[in-house]
Amino acid sequence: MSDIGAYQGATPTPYEAGFGDYVQLLKPRVMSLVVFTALVGLLVAPVALHPVEAFAAILFIALGAGASGALNMWWDADIDAVMKRTARRPVPAGKVEAGEALAIGLALSGISVVMLWLATNWVAAALLAFTIFFYAVVYSVWLKRSTPQNIVIGGAAGAFPPMIGWVAATGSVSVEAFLMFALIFMWTPPHFWALALFMKEDYHTAGVPMLTVTHGRKSTRVHILVYTLLLVPVALGAAVTSIGGPLTLAVAVVLNAWFVVGAFRIWRRDEAMAEADKYAVEKAFFRFSLLYLFLHFAAFLVELALKSAGLGGW
Amino acid sequence: MTFRPEHELHKRRFSRNLGLGLTLAAFVALVFALTVVKVQRGDPLQGYDHVVQPQSIPTEEGTP
């Protein structure tokens, strides 16, 4: 006998979350980027893990990222509700209660850190714990609503996964791991500021102090160009370390040249020009930034494959 | 006796229970696989059964 059936039509049924709603709480799209970059960090490391250990390491790094996403959704439910881009997330949409998001975030944080420790080593686990703390507390709680540098400093959280992957395999940090971290860290500000330029109403409505709101849009365009120029030596530097090679360097040169041209075009424009073509240049730059990061990390993998065939590498 | 059509709420509950069940089963399988790998690749294990362990015998000062 159905307990609901008896009351069907009498009282409105409260929403009970399905499994998919909880999965959405872990920000699966962000997790896919984490999985990819952490996998590259782990594979290009000079020490090979057993496939089961490697699988577990990537899984628990991704789970840790998901946990920090759930904690972020718990804390940011109020501003997520007023932004178009985030209003359909499980907590503001009323599918999952904020307390549940907190409980899931905390539980998965503990599980992911302990399991990464057991599967690999304590340094990788400590880095994962720090990453979760950095994203959930330093970025979400402290920085996001208080400073326009939120994206710059908070970008570190998204930059750690390849370093954790490397440390999971080797047990220590090296210049290669640091440069993979720096590549994502320096890439994050221009990527998000380009988004902020054409999603301007969202951040303004939510009262998030994005650079576009606090310093103006012209200043944001200058910042995008400066950070893109600072990104170039990092990307080229990574290509000349032990994880790079001639192919990686060629890919880095082409991608960075293209990225700098895009940033330069954004810098030259004003709001009237952007409004006229509905932010076409900014949108194109944002889309290319996704490809930029993917191709950089894919190049490290291809270089690895070439090296194992006796072709690539320095 | 008639069967009432399944309420949408029950579908969501079922998806949650099934998802959680499969996740837990996968977790158990992964821990088992990790254990097997760790044991196989671990440092030589000390067998304590019927084997004298010199380092375990207390010295005269009473310290092991």
Interface residues (C-beta under 8 A of the other chain):
Chain A: S2 I4 G5 Q8 T13 E16 A17 G18 F19 G20 Y22 V23 H50 V52 E53 F55 A56 L59 L118 A119
Chain B: R4 E6 H7 L9 H10 K11 R12 R13 S15 R16 L18 G19 L20 L30 A33 L34 V36 V37 R41
